[in-house]
Amino acid sequence: MDTDPDEGIANAFVASILAAGADRGFRSLDVFVTWFVAGTAAAMGLAAANADKIQWLIDTDRIGDGMPWFGLVLGLVLISKFFGSLICTMAGAMEASVGVMRQFDEIRVPVVGLAAFEAALHRARPWPLRLLAWTWKLCNCGRKPNLGKVVTWLLLLSGLCAMGAAGITVSFWVRILVS
């Protein structure tokens, strides 16, 4: 538990900044990955549809051999997008919490105690997220997560999945084109 109130405020401030930055970073990464995979799928479809005309350029048997690899690419893209959705959700929640705090301050609503806030947050979570929160507490000996670190890890994992998908896609095309 935080003993220094300044540390808790500093952690929340840093988490908000990192979440906003990760949100923007993921959105740019997401556009790249989406178009990269869509372009690859379109090119594969075009190559398969015109296999008789491009046999001099591409070994069409290798397109079929590469389909499991393309499935792996799609899996990595989905994982990247899942992590990105968590980033966007965290950034949106942090932005909304600041807005709600401002509104409540303007109309002079008393500040809710931390314990009551955490209890309401726990009740609002669906059971899979409750299990995740419980696991987090268990692994961290009851310490609260540093949300700045969590969002940074999510962006890193999302980026690694996207880079892996791009690397596998490039190797797929090299294998098809270099027979």
QUIGIMO-V127057 format. One record per residue. N is the residue number from 0. RES is the residue in three letters. PSI is psi in radians with two decimals (none if undefined). BURIAL is 1 if it has 16 or more other ideal C-beta (glycine too) atoms within 10 Angstrom, else 0. Layout:
((N;RES;PSI;BURIAL) (N;RES;PSI;BURIAL))
//
This chain:
((0;MET;2.51;0) (1;ASP;2.22;0) (2;THR;-0.47;0) (3;ASP;2.03;0) (4;PRO;-0.58;0) (5;ASP;-0.63;0) (6;GLU;-0.73;0) (7;GLY;-0.73;0) (8;ILE;-0.73;0) (9;ALA;-0.75;0) (10;ASN;-0.73;1) (11;ALA;-0.70;0) (12;PHE;-0.84;0) (13;VAL;-0.75;1) (14;ALA;-0.71;1) (15;SER;-0.75;1) (16;ILE;-0.82;0) (17;LEU;-0.65;1) (18;ALA;-0.74;1) (19;ALA;-0.75;1) (20;GLY;-0.75;0) (21;ALA;-0.64;1) (22;ASP;-0.84;1) (23;ARG;-0.71;0) (24;GLY;-0.76;1) (25;PHE;-0.70;1) (26;ARG;-0.66;0) (27;SER;-0.73;0) (28;LEU;-0.72;1) (29;ASP;-0.74;1) (30;VAL;-0.79;0) (31;PHE;-0.89;0) (32;VAL;-0.73;1) (33;THR;-0.86;0) (34;TRP;-0.62;0) (35;PHE;-0.84;1) (36;VAL;-0.70;1) (37;ALA;-0.71;0) (38;GLY;-0.69;0) (39;THR;-0.79;1) (40;ALA;-0.72;0) (41;ALA;-0.74;0) (42;ALA;-0.67;0) (43;MET;-0.75;1) (44;GLY;-0.73;0) (45;LEU;-0.73;0) (46;ALA;-0.73;1) (47;ALA;-0.68;0) (48;ALA;-0.49;0) (49;ASN;0.57;0) (50;ALA;-0.69;0) (51;ASP;-0.50;0) (52;LYS;-0.36;0) (53;ILE;0.29;0) (54;GLN;-0.45;0) (55;TRP;-0.39;0) (56;LEU;-0.70;0) (57;ILE;2.37;1) (58;ASP;1.74;0) (59;THR;-0.40;0) (60;ASP;-0.52;0) (61;ARG;-0.35;0) (62;ILE;-0.82;1) (63;GLY;-0.67;0) (64;ASP;-0.49;0) (65;GLY;-0.09;1) (66;MET;-0.70;0) (67;PRO;-0.62;0) (68;TRP;-0.68;0) (69;PHE;-0.59;1) (70;GLY;-0.70;0) (71;LEU;-0.71;0) (72;VAL;-0.83;1) (73;LEU;-0.68;0) (74;GLY;-0.78;0) (75;LEU;-0.67;1) (76;VAL;-0.74;1) (77;LEU;-0.71;0) (78;ILE;-0.76;1) (79;SER;-0.77;1) (80;LYS;-0.60;1) (81;PHE;-0.86;0) (82;PHE;-0.68;1) (83;GLY;-0.64;1) (84;SER;-0.60;0) (85;LEU;-0.71;1) (86;ILE;-0.85;1) (87;CYS;-0.68;1) (88;THR;-0.79;0) (89;MET;-0.75;1) (90;ALA;-0.76;1) (91;GLY;-0.71;0) (92;ALA;-0.71;0) (93;MET;-0.72;1) (94;GLU;-0.75;0) (95;ALA;-0.64;0) (96;SER;-0.66;0) (97;VAL;-0.75;0) (98;GLY;-0.72;0) (99;VAL;-0.73;0) (100;MET;-0.70;0) (101;ARG;-0.79;0) (102;GLN;-0.78;0) (103;PHE;-0.63;0) (104;ASP;-0.69;0) (105;GLU;-0.64;0) (106;ILE;0.19;0) (107;ARG;0.77;0) (108;VAL;2.29;0) (109;PRO;2.59;0) (110;VAL;2.35;0) (111;VAL;2.46;0) (112;GLY;2.67;0) (113;LEU;-0.74;0) (114;ALA;-0.73;0) (115;ALA;-0.68;0) (116;PHE;-0.83;0) (117;GLU;-0.64;0) (118;ALA;-0.74;0) (119;ALA;-0.68;0) (120;LEU;-0.73;0) (121;HIS;-0.75;0) (122;ARG;-0.51;0) (123;ALA;-0.32;0) (124;ARG;2.40;0) (125;PRO;2.80;0) (126;TRP;-0.64;0) (127;PRO;-0.64;0) (128;LEU;-0.53;0) (129;ARG;-0.73;0) (130;LEU;-0.73;0) (131;LEU;-0.76;0) (132;ALA;-0.70;0) (133;TRP;-0.75;0) (134;THR;-0.71;0) (135;TRP;-0.80;0) (136;LYS;-0.71;0) (137;LEU;-0.79;0) (138;CYS;-0.45;0) (139;ASN;0.37;0) (140;CYS;0.69;0) (141;GLY;-0.08;0) (142;ARG;2.60;0) (143;LYS;2.56;0) (144;PRO;2.54;0) (145;ASN;1.80;0) (146;LEU;-0.51;1) (147;GLY;-0.74;1) (148;LYS;-0.71;0) (149;VAL;-0.84;1) (150;VAL;-0.59;1) (151;THR;-0.72;1) (152;TRP;-0.72;0) (153;LEU;-0.73;1) (154;LEU;-0.72;1) (155;LEU;-0.82;0) (156;LEU;-0.71;1) (157;SER;-0.77;1) (158;GLY;-0.69;1) (159;LEU;-0.71;0) (160;CYS;-0.73;1) (161;ALA;-0.74;1) (162;MET;-0.67;0) (163;GLY;-0.76;1) (164;ALA;-0.76;1) (165;ALA;-0.74;1) (166;GLY;-0.75;0) (167;ILE;-0.67;0) (168;THR;-0.78;1) (169;VAL;-0.77;0) (170;SER;-0.57;0) (171;PHE;-0.83;1) (172;TRP;-0.64;0) (173;VAL;-0.75;0) (174;ARG;-0.68;0) (175;ILE;-0.74;1) (176;LEU;-0.49;0) (177;VAL;1.66;0) (178;SER;none;0))
//
